Amino acid sequence: MKNSKVLYSIFLGIACIFLVYVCIDSVVTPIRFEQKRAEREVLVVKNLVNIRAAEAEYKLINGRYQGDLDSLVLFLQNTPKKEVMKEGSLTDKQLEAGLTELKATRILEKALAKAAAKLKIEDKDQLYAYIWENDRDVQSNGLSGFRRDTIYKNMIETLYKGEYTAENIDQITYIPYTNKLRFETEVNNDYTTSQGIKVPLIEVRAHYNTYLADLDNQERVNLIDKETKLEHYPGLKIGSIEAPNNNAGNWE
């Protein structure tokens, strides 16, 4: 009888310890899940923002978005980024007279070409100095001291400030914390607004089942269920193929 009481006490103690463990785990598990989710989403968001920057440059040059990430990488590797170096600005009086940046640039380009042919030189500083002093169209339009030079820079270097090279730029296309799973990319380059304006659209996504796949399964299922019921995308994404939203991220 005494042995039975001892065994009963032992089993009761074990049961109590187990219940305490279950209670603690039920509190700790969601906290741990959210901490790891937050840590991982920092890198997922970073890659989404990097893809957004690349797609913006692609659209600027091509007038549409690129739905194939391999092609986007090739674009970054092989396309220089065009920038306009500016010196001087148009006054209100010039603008009111109908002078625009485009018109001013064309006047300068024409004058520079004439000066280069006449002087037989290519030095831009010397050519600008000459046309500011001698070209009638430049002077009559008040463009002395006005300069616009188009330069070409390395696209990857310019966009990502040296963080990536042509050899590793493809890293931005992979979802962190996965075995090189690519972001899901969808484009709608034929979207037309109610006003009849054609607006290319893009959406880039990473589902919770990708970068959270190895975390607590029940917590992930609960998270997906919650976001789905709220009619939110269960993961991180930028843009929308249903309506223009300036390619905003759903975390912003």
Residue pairs with C-beta under 8 A, 6 or more apart in sequence:
29 216
29 219
30 219
32 216
33 215
33 216
33 219
33 220
36 212
36 215
37 212
37 215
37 223
40 176
40 177
40 211
40 212
41 211
41 236
41 251
43 176
43 177
44 175
44 176
44 177
44 206
44 211
44 236
45 236
45 249
45 251
47 171
47 172
47 173
47 174
47 175
47 176
47 183
48 183
48 204
48 206
48 236
48 237
48 238
48 249
49 238
49 249
50 159
50 160
50 172
51 69
51 72
51 172
51 173
51 183
51 185
51 204
51 238
52 204
52 238
52 239
52 247
52 249
53 159
53 160
54 72
54 75
54 76
54 159
54 172
55 65
55 66
55 72
55 202
55 204
55 247
56 247
57 75
57 76
57 79
57 81
57 155
57 159
58 64
58 65
58 66
58 72
58 75
59 65
59 200
61 79
63 200
64 187
64 189
64 200
65 187
65 189
65 200
65 201
65 202
66 72
66 75
66 187
67 185
67 186
67 187
67 202
68 185
69 173
69 182
69 183
69 185
70 173
72 173
73 169
73 170
73 173
75 155
76 155
76 156
76 159
76 166
76 169
77 155
77 156
77 166
77 169
79 155
80 152
80 153
80 154
80 155
81 152
81 153
81 154
81 155
81 158
81 159
82 150
82 151
82 152
83 150
83 151
83 152
83 153
83 158
84 148
84 149
84 150
84 151
85 147
85 148
85 149
85 150
85 151
86 147
86 148
87 145
87 146
87 147
87 148
88 143
88 145
88 146
88 147
89 146
90 99
90 100
90 101
90 104
90 146
91 142
94 104
94 141
94 142
99 141
101 148
104 141
104 143
104 146
104 148
105 148
107 137
107 138
107 141
107 143
108 131
108 138
108 143
108 146
108 147
108 148
110 137
111 131
111 135
111 137
111 138
112 124
112 127
112 128
112 131
114 131
114 135
115 127
115 130
115 131
115 134
115 135
116 122
116 127
119 126
119 127
119 130
121 127
124 149
128 147
131 138
132 138
132 139
132 143
132 144
132 145
133 144
138 144
138 146
156 164
156 165
156 166
156 169
160 169
164 171
164 172
173 182
173 183
174 180
174 181
174 182
174 183
175 181
175 182
175 183
175 206
175 210
175 211
176 211
177 210
177 211
177 212
177 214
178 210
178 211
178 213
181 210
183 204
183 205
183 206
184 204
184 205
184 206
184 207
185 202
185 203
185 204
185 205
186 202
186 203
186 204
186 205
186 241
187 200
187 201
187 202
187 203
187 241
188 200
188 201
188 202
188 241
189 200
189 201
190 198
191 198
191 199
191 200
191 201
191 241
191 244
192 198
192 199
193 199
193 244
199 244
201 239
201 240
201 241
201 242
201 243
201 244
202 238
202 239
202 241
202 247
203 237
203 238
203 239
203 240
203 241
204 237
204 238
204 239
205 233
205 235
205 236
205 237
206 235
206 236
206 237
207 234
207 235
208 220
208 223
208 224
208 227
208 234
208 235
209 220
209 224
209 235
210 235
212 220
212 223
213 220
223 234
224 234
227 233
227 234
228 234
232 250
233 250
236 249
236 250
236 251
237 249
237 250
238 247
238 248
238 249
238 250
239 245
239 247
239 248
